Amino acid sequence: MSRQGKYSSEFKEQAVKRALTGSFTIKEVAKSLGISYFVLRQWKAAYVKKSEEEQNPPTDKQIKESEELRKLRKEIHRLKEENAILKKYSAMLSKEQNLD
């Protein structure tokens, strides 16, 4: 059973901000709130990542490059599958020729 949603987003944000102020360590904040140190670290990492993304939204060039990268990865996957099929077919043909 998943525990996701146990804490509200406001609670998480306040806990992270409390830890980021510098007056308390993450361990102290986690202990005072009755949560795991590791959970608070994850919340902090997510909060920092989200903040960075909001401050530095991707440019059009980055969006186009990421789309192109996604397409290329998809094509590589398709070509690898085709290559595996061709190798199997080639092995079958060579077996048939050896039987003759």
C-alpha positions in Angstrom: 0.0 0.0 0.0 1.3 3.4 -1.0 1.8 6.2 1.6 1.8 9.0 -1.0 -0.4 11.9 -0.1 0.1 11.4 3.6 1.4 15.0 4.0 -0.1 18.1 2.2 2.0 20.0 -0.2 1.8 23.0 2.1 3.3 21.0 5.0 6.1 19.7 2.8 6.9 23.2 1.5 7.0 24.7 5.0 9.2 21.9 6.2 11.6 22.4 3.4 11.7 26.2 3.8 12.4 25.7 7.5 15.3 23.4 6.6 16.6 25.9 4.0 16.6 28.9 6.3 19.8 27.6 7.9 18.8 28.0 11.5 18.1 24.3 11.9 19.7 21.2 10.2 17.6 18.9 8.1 17.8 16.3 10.9 16.6 18.7 13.5 13.7 19.9 11.4 12.7 16.3 10.5 12.9 15.2 14.2 10.8 18.2 15.3 8.1 17.4 12.7 8.2 13.7 13.4 9.2 12.7 9.9 12.1 10.8 8.4 15.3 12.6 7.7 15.4 10.9 4.3 11.9 11.9 3.4 12.7 15.5 4.1 15.9 15.3 2.0 13.8 14.0 -0.9 11.3 16.8 -0.4 14.2 19.3 -0.4 15.7 17.9 -3.6 12.4 18.1 -5.3 11.7 21.6 -4.1 15.2 22.8 -5.2 14.7 21.2 -8.6 11.3 22.7 -9.1 12.6 26.1 -8.1 15.5 25.9 -10.6 13.1 24.9 -13.4 10.8 27.8 -12.6 13.7 30.2 -12.6 15.2 28.8 -15.8 12.5 27.5 -18.1 13.7 25.6 -21.1 14.4 27.6 -24.3 12.8 26.8 -27.6 16.2 25.4 -28.7 16.3 23.1 -25.7 12.7 21.9 -26.3 13.5 21.1 -29.9 16.7 19.3 -29.0 14.9 17.2 -26.4 12.2 16.3 -28.9 14.8 15.4 -31.5 16.7 13.3 -28.9 13.4 11.5 -28.0 12.8 10.7 -31.6 16.3 9.5 -32.2 16.2 7.2 -29.1 12.9 5.8 -30.4 14.4 5.2 -33.8 17.5 3.5 -32.2 15.2 1.2 -30.3 13.3 0.3 -33.5 16.5 -0.3 -35.4 17.9 -2.5 -32.6 14.7 -4.6 -32.7 14.9 -4.9 -36.5 18.5 -5.9 -36.3 17.7 -8.6 -33.7 15.0 -10.0 -36.0 17.4 -10.0 -39.0 20.1 -11.8 -37.0 17.6 -14.5 -36.0 16.4 -14.9 -39.6 20.0 -15.1 -40.8 20.7 -17.8 -38.2 17.7 -19.7 -39.4 18.8 -19.5 -43.0 22.3 -20.7 -42.2 20.9 -23.7 -40.3 18.7 -24.6 -43.3 21.7 -24.4 -45.6 23.8 -26.6 -43.3 21.1 -29.2 -43.3 21.1 -29.4 -47.2 
